[in-house]
């Protein structure tokens, strides 16, 4: 499943979901790298 996270104040990363962490952040994988950040909230269309 693709997920989008924010890293820092204005950088967004989209990748494959890896896991949810205890602090509320999630990890996503882009190629060989794993990024951690706050998940972007979903909005109703």
Gaussian input, Z-matrix of N, CA and C with variables (Angstrom, degrees):
# hf/3-21g

backbone

0 1
 N
 C     1     B1
 C     2     B2     1     A1
 N     3     B3     2     A2     1     D1
 C     4     B4     3     A3     2     D2
 C     5     B5     4     A4     3     D3
 N     6     B6     5     A5     4     D4
 C     7     B7     6     A6     5     D5
 C     8     B8     7     A7     6     D6
 N     9     B9     8     A8     7     D7
 C    10    B10     9     A9     8     D8
 C    11    B11    10    A10     9     D9
 N    12    B12    11    A11    10    D10
 C    13    B13    12    A12    11    D11
 C    14    B14    13    A13    12    D12
 N    15    B15    14    A14    13    D13
 C    16    B16    15    A15    14    D14
 C    17    B17    16    A16    15    D15
 N    18    B18    17    A17    16    D16
 C    19    B19    18    A18    17    D17
 C    20    B20    19    A19    18    D18
 N    21    B21    20    A20    19    D19
 C    22    B22    21    A21    20    D20
 C    23    B23    22    A22    21    D21
 N    24    B24    23    A23    22    D22
 C    25    B25    24    A24    23    D23
 C    26    B26    25    A25    24    D24
 N    27    B27    26    A26    25    D25
 C    28    B28    27    A27    26    D26
 C    29    B29    28    A28    27    D27
 N    30    B30    29    A29    28    D28
 C    31    B31    30    A30    29    D29
 C    32    B32    31    A31    30    D30
 N    33    B33    32    A32    31    D31
 C    34    B34    33    A33    32    D32
 C    35    B35    34    A34    33    D33
 N    36    B36    35    A35    34    D34
 C    37    B37    36    A36    35    D35
 C    38    B38    37    A37    36    D36
 N    39    B39    38    A38    37    D37
 C    40    B40    39    A39    38    D38
 C    41    B41    40    A40    39    D39
 N    42    B42    41    A41    40    D40
 C    43    B43    42    A42    41    D41
 C    44    B44    43    A43    42    D42
 N    45    B45    44    A44    43    D43
 C    46    B46    45    A45    44    D44
 C    47    B47    46    A46    45    D45
 N    48    B48    47    A47    46    D46
 C    49    B49    48    A48    47    D47
 C    50    B50    49    A49    48    D48
 N    51    B51    50    A50    49    D49
 C    52    B52    51    A51    50    D50
 C    53    B53    52    A52    51    D51
 N    54    B54    53    A53    52    D52
 C    55    B55    54    A54    53    D53
 C    56    B56    55    A55    54    D54
 N    57    B57    56    A56    55    D55
 C    58    B58    57    A57    56    D56
 C    59    B59    58    A58    57    D57
 N    60    B60    59    A59    58    D58
 C    61    B61    60    A60    59    D59
 C    62    B62    61    A61    60    D60
 N    63    B63    62    A62    61    D61
 C    64    B64    63    A63    62    D62
 C    65    B65    64    A64    63    D63
 N    66    B66    65    A65    64    D64
 C    67    B67    66    A66    65    D65
 C    68    B68    67    A67    66    D66
 N    69    B69    68    A68    67    D67
 C    70    B70    69    A69    68    D68
 C    71    B71    70    A70    69    D69
 N    72    B72    71    A71    70    D70
 C    73    B73    72    A72    71    D71
 C    74    B74    73    A73    72    D72
 N    75    B75    74    A74    73    D73
 C    76    B76    75    A75    74    D74
 C    77    B77    76    A76    75    D75
 N    78    B78    77    A77    76    D76
 C    79    B79    78    A78    77    D77
 C    80    B80    79    A79    78    D78
 N    81    B81    80    A80    79    D79
 C    82    B82    81    A81    80    D80
 C    83    B83    82    A82    81    D81
 N    84    B84    83    A83    82    D82
 C    85    B85    84    A84    83    D83
 C    86    B86    85    A85    84    D84
 N    87    B87    86    A86    85    D85
 C    88    B88    87    A87    86    D86
 C    89    B89    88    A88    87    D87
 N    90    B90    89    A89    88    D88
 C    91    B91    90    A90    89    D89
 C    92    B92    91    A91    90    D90
 N    93    B93    92    A92    91    D91
 C    94    B94    93    A93    92    D92
 C    95    B95    94    A94    93    D93
 N    96    B96    95    A95    94    D94
 C    97    B97    96    A96    95    D95
 C    98    B98    97    A97    96    D96
 N    99    B99    98    A98    97    D97
 C   100   B100    99    A99    98    D98
 C   101   B101   100   A100    99    D99
 N   102   B102   101   A101   100   D100
 C   103   B103   102   A102   101   D101
 C   104   B104   103   A103   102   D102
 N   105   B105   104   A104   103   D103
 C   106   B106   105   A105   104   D104
 C   107   B107   106   A106   105   D105
 N   108   B108   107   A107   106   D106
 C   109   B109   108   A108   107   D107
 C   110   B110   109   A109   108   D108
 N   111   B111   110   A110   109   D109
 C   112   B112   111   A111   110   D110
 C   113   B113   112   A112   111   D111
 N   114   B114   113   A113   112   D112
 C   115   B115   114   A114   113   D113
 C   116   B116   115   A115   114   D114
 N   117   B117   116   A116   115   D115
 C   118   B118   117   A117   116   D116
 C   119   B119   118   A118   117   D117
 N   120   B120   119   A119   118   D118
 C   121   B121   120   A120   119   D119
 C   122   B122   121   A121   120   D120
 N   123   B123   122   A122   121   D121
 C   124   B124   123   A123   122   D122
 C   125   B125   124   A124   123   D123
 N   126   B126   125   A125   124   D124
 C   127   B127   126   A126   125   D125
 C   128   B128   127   A127   126   D126
 N   129   B129   128   A128   127   D127
 C   130   B130   129   A129   128   D128
 C   131   B131   130   A130   129   D129
 N   132   B132   131   A131   130   D130
 C   133   B133   132   A132   131   D131
 C   134   B134   133   A133   132   D132

   B1=1.4325
   B2=1.5342
   B3=1.3120
   B4=1.4614
   B5=1.5216
   B6=1.3205
   B7=1.4632
   B8=1.5211
   B9=1.3194
   B10=1.4557
   B11=1.5165
   B12=1.3421
   B13=1.4556
   B14=1.5232
   B15=1.3241
   B16=1.4516
   B17=1.5193
   B18=1.3282
   B19=1.4573
   B20=1.5201
   B21=1.3011
   B22=1.4536
   B23=1.5185
   B24=1.3451
   B25=1.4592
   B26=1.5195
   B27=1.3342
   B28=1.4635
   B29=1.5304
   B30=1.3193
   B31=1.4602
   B32=1.5211
   B33=1.3317
   B34=1.4611
   B35=1.5243
   B36=1.3298
   B37=1.4657
   B38=1.5187
   B39=1.3390
   B40=1.4608
   B41=1.5197
   B42=1.3279
   B43=1.4513
   B44=1.5133
   B45=1.3308
   B46=1.4681
   B47=1.5206
   B48=1.3351
   B49=1.4613
   B50=1.5179
   B51=1.3474
   B52=1.4646
   B53=1.5207
   B54=1.3490
   B55=1.4647
   B56=1.5187
   B57=1.3386
   B58=1.4605
   B59=1.5153
   B60=1.3242
   B61=1.4503
   B62=1.5266
   B63=1.3224
   B64=1.4643
   B65=1.5198
   B66=1.3387
   B67=1.4630
   B68=1.5274
   B69=1.3404
   B70=1.4623
   B71=1.5089
   B72=1.3213
   B73=1.4630
   B74=1.5234
   B75=1.3350
   B76=1.4581
   B77=1.5203
   B78=1.3142
   B79=1.4581
   B80=1.5191
   B81=1.3411
   B82=1.4557
   B83=1.5187
   B84=1.3321
   B85=1.4611
   B86=1.5193
   B87=1.3352
   B88=1.4583
   B89=1.5236
   B90=1.3259
   B91=1.4680
   B92=1.5160
   B93=1.3345
   B94=1.4604
   B95=1.5205
   B96=1.3330
   B97=1.4593
   B98=1.5233
   B99=1.3288
   B100=1.4614
   B101=1.5231
   B102=1.3343
   B103=1.4536
   B104=1.5148
   B105=1.3380
   B106=1.4578
   B107=1.5166
   B108=1.3447
   B109=1.4537
   B110=1.5076
   B111=1.3203
   B112=1.4592
   B113=1.5284
   B114=1.3314
   B115=1.4640
   B116=1.5301
   B117=1.3219
   B118=1.4660
   B119=1.5212
   B120=1.3220
   B121=1.4573
   B122=1.5072
   B123=1.2995
   B124=1.4614
   B125=1.5186
   B126=1.3333
   B127=1.4584
   B128=1.5134
   B129=1.3169
   B130=1.4609
   B131=1.5154
   B132=1.3101
   B133=1.4628
   B134=1.5114
   A1=107.51
   A2=117.05
   A3=121.75
   A4=110.00
   A5=116.18
   A6=122.16
   A7=108.17
   A8=116.00
   A9=122.24
   A10=108.13
   A11=115.62
   A12=121.32
   A13=109.55
   A14=116.56
   A15=121.21
   A16=108.05
   A17=114.31
   A18=122.20
   A19=106.07
   A20=116.95
   A21=119.86
   A22=109.66
   A23=116.74
   A24=119.43
   A25=113.51
   A26=119.13
   A27=118.59
   A28=114.59
   A29=118.68
   A30=121.46
   A31=108.82
   A32=116.51
   A33=121.94
   A34=109.30
   A35=115.19
   A36=121.98
   A37=107.46
   A38=116.32
   A39=120.76
   A40=108.04
   A41=115.61
   A42=119.95
   A43=111.32
   A44=114.69
   A45=121.24
   A46=110.02
   A47=115.82
   A48=121.53
   A49=110.39
   A50=116.54
   A51=122.13
   A52=109.76
   A53=116.95
   A54=119.83
   A55=110.70
   A56=115.42
   A57=122.61
   A58=107.67
   A59=116.59
   A60=121.69
   A61=110.62
   A62=116.22
   A63=121.86
   A64=112.57
   A65=118.20
   A66=121.47
   A67=113.01
   A68=117.93
   A69=121.74
   A70=114.02
   A71=117.57
   A72=120.96
   A73=109.88
   A74=115.90
   A75=120.54
   A76=108.99
   A77=116.13
   A78=122.02
   A79=109.12
   A80=115.80
   A81=121.57
   A82=108.86
   A83=115.99
   A84=121.66
   A85=109.53
   A86=115.57
   A87=122.84
   A88=105.93
   A89=115.99
   A90=119.20
   A91=109.71
   A92=116.71
   A93=121.78
   A94=112.84
   A95=118.48
   A96=121.95
   A97=111.66
   A98=115.95
   A99=122.94
   A100=107.44
   A101=116.06
   A102=122.60
   A103=108.97
   A104=115.73
   A105=121.73
   A106=109.13
   A107=116.12
   A108=119.71
   A109=112.17
   A110=115.14
   A111=121.71
   A112=109.47
   A113=118.55
   A114=119.88
   A115=111.93
   A116=116.29
   A117=121.81
   A118=107.16
   A119=117.49
   A120=121.07
   A121=110.57
   A122=115.59
   A123=121.96
   A124=108.92
   A125=116.52
   A126=120.96
   A127=109.28
   A128=116.90
   A129=121.92
   A130=109.34
   A131=116.10
   A132=121.20
   A133=111.65
   D1=132.10
   D2=176.52
   D3=-79.59
   D4=136.74
   D5=177.09
   D6=-134.58
   D7=154.20
   D8=178.39
   D9=-117.45
   D10=135.38
   D11=177.92
   D12=-127.72
   D13=159.58
   D14=171.99
   D15=-107.63
   D16=132.73
   D17=178.29
   D18=-117.08
   D19=116.07
   D20=-174.59
   D21=79.11
   D22=-153.49
   D23=-175.53
   D24=-92.02
   D25=-24.26
   D26=-174.09
   D27=-143.35
   D28=12.98
   D29=179.85
   D30=-106.27
   D31=126.61
   D32=177.78
   D33=-112.65
   D34=144.37
   D35=178.70
   D36=-130.43
   D37=134.76
   D38=177.26
   D39=-119.52
   D40=130.25
   D41=-179.24
   D42=-164.54
   D43=-173.07
   D44=-179.30
   D45=-77.78
   D46=132.71
   D47=-179.77
   D48=-61.58
   D49=133.28
   D50=176.89
   D51=-106.24
   D52=-60.68
   D53=179.66
   D54=-165.50
   D55=161.13
   D56=175.17
   D57=-98.32
   D58=137.30
   D59=-178.61
   D60=-98.89
   D61=162.33
   D62=-177.29
   D63=-64.00
   D64=-26.69
   D65=-178.00
   D66=-84.81
   D67=4.37
   D68=178.48
   D69=97.21
   D70=-14.17
   D71=176.86
   D72=-76.76
   D73=163.22
   D74=173.69
   D75=-127.55
   D76=162.79
   D77=176.38
   D78=-113.68
   D79=139.22
   D80=175.07
   D81=-127.71
   D82=150.17
   D83=-179.43
   D84=-107.99
   D85=131.26
   D86=174.45
   D87=-126.16
   D88=103.77
   D89=-175.03
   D90=65.97
   D91=-123.54
   D92=179.36
   D93=-91.93
   D94=-8.64
   D95=-175.05
   D96=-97.53
   D97=145.94
   D98=176.60
   D99=-116.94
   D100=127.67
   D101=-179.46
   D102=-112.88
   D103=146.90
   D104=177.81
   D105=-121.08
   D106=136.51
   D107=178.47
   D108=-172.42
   D109=-175.93
   D110=179.72
   D111=-80.37
   D112=132.61
   D113=178.92
   D114=-68.47
   D115=143.00
   D116=175.60
   D117=-79.44
   D118=131.27
   D119=-177.75
   D120=-72.40
   D121=146.37
   D122=178.43
   D123=-84.20
   D124=144.67
   D125=176.67
   D126=-119.77
   D127=149.53
   D128=178.19
   D129=-74.78
   D130=138.11
   D131=-179.96
   D132=-83.03

